[in-house]
């Protein structure tokens, strides 16, 4: 016959292993993530810190530890090529993101009307995104080449007044890059927006039709606010493409004519590998990194960390 003391001991013996198992299960996700954490720490954090340190040194072909303060940054912002690259990436970024969002949304709205051959149209619009920036750049280089592309076709059929040789005009070449980027990425935005539109309750549309609200007002005042998370996602992906525009510029114009389509990515790669000036190249990359942090931090705070009013 068991006593209360022996029963309690037996229960304790049973509970103890379970508690130990729970502790092991609690720590197992952290153990699984440990290799990834180490890789991130070494591959990103350490390299970023090292990059920033090198930008304060007198490094040329090889990195050295001779501290020179802000000399590289002073030289960087005295370089006309760098200032033009900053101006170009801002113009490209604004036009590229705005163009992709507007056209992508309009295409998504058109496909959301249950058109025939929707899958075919969706594939056609999304296909350019499957190409790399290098391929896209080469395609648009051929299209805009005055001796091969649309200009040549127009001249051959007698339309000599037609001028579409932007790629050789320094004041218009940047817009060729914008057109190429929009052509490639609009399909992605369309797919993201279409998924968001298909997630809206159809009862909402029935209610607006009963109330006689015009469609444009429904999209402007109801649908777009509902699609806010979708628009943010698309904007982040497009902003990443703006930072990676180096490949598109290299394949389309090579930064020319002259330096009219120069962008920070090309400036950094040229000085890092072509001109053998690691200090100036790392200074430029540090400026880009700090700019991204300054832009992203307020958005992250207001989106995820700011205390929101109750009921939202």
N, C-alpha and C positions, 0 to 999 in steps of 0.2 A: 504494500500500500504506500503510495507516494504522498509525501508531505508537501505543504505549500512551498517550503524552501527548495526542495528538489525540483518541483515543477517550475519555479522561477528560474532556477539555474539552467534547466533544459531549454526554456524559452530564450534565455540570454545567449546560450550556446548556438541556438538556431538563428537569432537575430544578428549576432556579431558577424558571421560570414557574409550575410546579406548586406550589411552596412559597408563592409570592406569592398564587396563587389560593386556597390553603388559608387563608392569613391573612385574605384578604378574606371568605371564607365564615365564618371564625370571628367576625369583627366584624359581619357582616350582621344577625344576630339583634338585637344591641344597637342598631344603627341603626334597625331596624324598631320597636323598643320605645321609642326616644327620644321620639317625640311623646306617647305614653301616659305616660311618666315625667314629662315636663314638665307635662302636664295634672294628674296626681296631685299633683305638687309645688305647683302654683299653686292648684288647686281645693280641695285638702284640707289639706296641711301649712301653707301660708301662711295660709289662712283660720282654721285651728285656732289657730295662734299669735296671729293678730290678735284672735280671739275671746277668748282668755285675757288678752291685754293690755287689751282694753276693759273686762273685768270688774274691773280694778284702777283704773279711772278713774271720774270723776264724770259719765259720759255719761248724758244724759236722752233727749230726742227725737232728737238727733243725736250721733254719737260725738265726743268731745273727748279731748285728751291731758293732762288734769289728773289726775295720779296721786294717789290717795287711799288707797293701801294695801289693807287687807282690810275696808274700810268696807262694801262691798257684800255681802261674805260674812257679816259680823256682822248686817247688816240682814236678809239672807236667812234665816238660821237663827233670827232672832227673829220671823219671820212664821209664824203658825199655819197659814196656807194652804199654805205650802211643806212644813211638817212633815207635814201630813195627806196631801199628795200623795205624799210619800216612803213613808209607811205604806201608802197604797193601792196603789202600784205594786209593793211587795213582796208584799202579800197577793194581788194579782191575778197576779203572776208565778208565785208558788209554786203556787197553785191551777190556773192556766191550763196551765202546763207539765206538772204532774203529771196533771191530768185528760186532756190531749191524749195524753200518752204511754201512760197506762193504757188508755183507750178505744181509741186507735189500734191498740195491740198486740192487744187482745182482738178487734177487728174483723178485723185481719190474720190472726189465728189461725183465726177462724171462716171466712174466705174461703179459707184455705189447705187446707180440708178437701174441696176440689173440689165445692163446692155447685153446684146448678143455678142458671142465670142469674147466674153470677159476674160477668160483664161488666156486667150491668144494675145489680147491687148496688154494684159498684165505682164506676160512674158516678154513682149516686145519692149515695153517701157522699162522693165527691170534688167534687161539683158546688158546694157552698157555698164552697169555696176559690177558685172562679173569680170570686166576688163581691169587691168592694172592701170595706174596713172601713166605709165610709160606707153602702153598701147594706145590709150586715149589721146595722149599728146601726139603720137605719130600720126594717128588718123586725122586729127585736126590740123596738123602741119601739112598734110597732103591736101586737105580740103581748102585751106587758105593760101596755099602756095600759088602765086600769080602765074607760074608756068605750068602748073599741073592741075589745079583745082577749079573751083567755080569761076574764078576770074578768066581762066583759059577757055572754059566752055562758053562763057558769055561772049568773049572776043571772037571765038570761032564761028558763032552764029550771027555775028553782026551787032551785038549789043555792046558797042564800044563805050557807051555812056555808063555802063554798069561797073561800079568800082567796089570790089570786095577783097582788096589786097591789104587788109588791116595788119597782117602779120609782119609786113615790111615797113609799117609806119610806126614810128616811136611813140606817137601820142595815142595810138589805137591798139597796139599789140597786146597790152594788158587785158583788154576786153576779149581778145581771143582766148586767153587763159580762163577768163570768167565763163565764157560760153562753153568751153570744153568741160570745165568742172561741173557746170549746171547740167549739161547733157549727160554726164556720167552718173551723177548722184541724185537727180530728180526721181528716178525710179525707186530708189531706196526710200525716200521720203514718202512717195506715193504708197508703197506697201505698208509702211508704218501707219500713215494716216488712214488708209483703208481699213486696217485692223481696228483702229480706234473707232471709226465710223460704224463698223459692223458690231461693235460692242455697245452701242447706244440703244436703249430700249425702244422698240418700235411703237410702243404706246405713246411715247413723247411726240412722235411725228403725227400720230392720229389726233392727239390733243391740239397740236398747233394748227392742223388743217381744219378742225372743227371751229377753232377760234378765229380762223381766217387770217392768220399771221403770214405775211409774205415769206417765201423761202429764204431770201437773202437776209432778212432780219433773224430768222431762226438760226441760220449758220453763224451770223455775226455775234448775236447776243446769247445764244444758248449752246450751240454745238462747239464753237471754238473754246469757250471757257471749260466745257466738259473735257475737251481734248488737250487741256493744258499739260498733263504729264506726258502725253504722246509728243506734243510739240517740243517739250524740254528734251526728251530723249533724242529726237531728230536733230535738234540744235546742237546737242553735245557731240553727236557723231559727225555733224558737218564741221563743227569747230576743230575736231581732231583732224579732219581732212584739210582744213586751212593750214594747220601746222605742218602737214605732210605735203604741201603743194610743191615742194622742191622737185619731185620726180616729174610732175606735170610740166613745170616750167622748163626743166632740162630737156625734155623730149619735144616740146612744142617750139620754143624760141631760143633755148639756151641762154636765157637772160637778156637777149637782145630785142630789137636793134640797140646796139650799145649796151647800156645798162637799164634800159627803159622797163624791163620786166624782171629786174633783179628782186629776189625775195631773201629773207634772212637765212633760210635753209641753204640756199645756194651760196650765199656769202660765207657761211660757216664752213661748208664743205670745201670751197675754193681755198680759203685761208688755212684750213686744217691739212689738206692733202696737196693742193697745188702750189701754194706759196710758202708752205712750211713755217707758219706763224701760229703755233699752238696757243700762245698767250692771248692773242687777239681773237682767235676762233672760240676759245673757251669763254672769253669775256662776252662775246656776242651770244653764245648759247646760254650763259648765265642770265643775261638781260631778258632773253625769251622766257627762261624758266621763272624768273621773278615776276614777269608780266602775267604769265598764266596763273601763278599763285595769287597775285593781287586780284585778278579778275574772278577766279573761281571761288576764293575764300568767302566773300560776301554772299555769293549765291548759295554755297553750301550751308552757311549759317542761317540764312532766311528760309531755306528749303527744309532743313533737317534738324537744326539745333535751336532755333528760336522758339520760345514758348508761345504756342498758338492759343488763341481764345478758346475757351471751353465751348463745346458743341460743334466744333469744326472737325 
